[in-house]
Amino acid sequence: MNLWQDFLTNDDRLIHKWTHYFPIYEKHLTEWRNKTITVLEIGVSKGGSLQMWKRFFGPLATIVGIDINSDCQAFEEDGIHVRIGDQSDPDFLSRLVEEFGPFDIVLDDGSHQMEHIRKSFEYLYPKVSKNGIYIIEDLHTAYWPEYGGGKDNPSTFINISKQFIDDLNADHSRGAIEPNFITRFTFSISYYDSVIVFQRGNIPLKKAPQVSVKNLASRLLSVDMR
Ligand SMILES: C[S@@+](CC[C@H](N)C(=O)[O-])C[C@H]1O[C@@H](n2cnc3c(N)ncnc32)[C@H](O)[C@@H]1O
């Protein structure tokens, strides 16, 4: 069963997701199914999405949910851990990473407040596992003042993330852009309606050799093929 079918037929705890997120989840998360991974969802609410992730990722996955509301502790079950705390508190996040990390997938569906999103991202993204995924959803709140949003407000996560496009290309900027954690740890950044997906990865072979098929391997890898 795919995630969309699972969502539509859910008769267990309540799940609260926008329908257009499901193709995004399928695109970025399907390859992680049935692997030994650790998934963190920020924002537990009624506990249904944690159960959905458990069904989707399978029996080898460890699912961790965090929420500021202590009632959410009740949604722990086999394979699902819940910790109570504030997503913007680095001490809480540090304890979380120490207990369960590194996370392979982080999904921020928490307060949707701009400052909280930024603080969680700044702390957790550099600690996500190699090739891991960091998804922030409901970023339409970046345009809503009650969430710290506003189209031209420089501190919305959408506006902050625009700089990441330059950071991703910093190595080619002839010194104009200082390489940072986005440059060094990021393979791709994908934008969707209300959602940004970061895929981690290192790119050690940043070269643009001119090759023919004959000497492709030798030029790329500096191996003597004679
Ligand atoms: C949109 S709901 C989560 C929905 C759930 N992921 C689902 O798909 O069914 C957001 C949750 O974030 C929690 N939350 C709000 N502020 C938070 C914060 N600062 N830190 C952690 N969780 C927070 C709320 O208590 C609420 O349960």
The ligand as a MOL file (V3000), in Angstrom:
LIG
                    3D

  0  0  0     0  0            999 V3000
M  V30 BEGIN CTAB
M  V30 COUNTS 27 29 0 0 0
M  V30 BEGIN ATOM
M  V30 1 C 0.1820 20.3800 13.0140 0
M  V30 2 S 0.2780 19.5740 14.5790 0 CHG=1
M  V30 3 C 1.1170 18.0760 14.1710 0
M  V30 4 C 0.2860 17.1870 13.3080 0
M  V30 5 C 0.8270 15.7750 13.1500 0
M  V30 6 N 2.2050 15.7470 12.7170 0
M  V30 7 C -0.0300 15.0730 12.1140 0
M  V30 8 O 0.3850 15.0130 10.9370 0
M  V30 9 O -1.1120 14.5710 12.4600 0 CHG=-1
M  V30 10 C 1.4750 20.5440 15.3830 0
M  V30 11 C 1.9250 20.0550 16.7410 0
M  V30 12 O 3.0930 20.8140 17.0950 0
M  V30 13 C 3.0850 20.9870 18.4980 0
M  V30 14 N 3.9450 22.1380 18.8520 0
M  V30 15 C 3.5970 23.4600 18.8940 0
M  V30 16 N 4.6400 24.2060 19.2770 0
M  V30 17 C 5.6870 23.3490 19.4770 0
M  V30 18 C 7.0430 23.5300 19.8920 0
M  V30 19 N 7.5290 24.7400 20.1590 0
M  V30 20 N 7.8200 22.4320 20.0250 0
M  V30 21 C 7.3240 21.1830 19.7560 0
M  V30 22 N 6.0440 20.9600 19.3480 0
M  V30 23 C 5.2320 22.0320 19.2090 0
M  V30 24 C 1.6180 21.1790 18.8580 0
M  V30 25 O 1.3990 20.8590 20.2230 0
M  V30 26 C 0.9310 20.2350 17.8720 0
M  V30 27 O 0.6540 18.9860 18.4840 0
M  V30 END ATOM
M  V30 BEGIN BOND
M  V30 1 1 1 2
M  V30 2 1 2 3
M  V30 3 1 2 10
M  V30 4 1 3 4
M  V30 5 1 4 5
M  V30 6 1 5 6
M  V30 7 1 5 7
M  V30 8 2 7 8
M  V30 9 1 7 9
M  V30 10 1 10 11
M  V30 11 1 11 12
M  V30 12 1 11 26
M  V30 13 1 12 13
M  V30 14 1 13 14
M  V30 15 1 13 24
M  V30 16 1 14 15
M  V30 17 1 14 23
M  V30 18 2 15 16
M  V30 19 1 16 17
M  V30 20 1 17 18
M  V30 21 2 17 23
M  V30 22 1 18 19
M  V30 23 2 18 20
M  V30 24 1 20 21
M  V30 25 2 21 22
M  V30 26 1 22 23
M  V30 27 1 24 25
M  V30 28 1 24 26
M  V30 29 1 26 27
M  V30 END BOND
M  V30 END CTAB
M  END
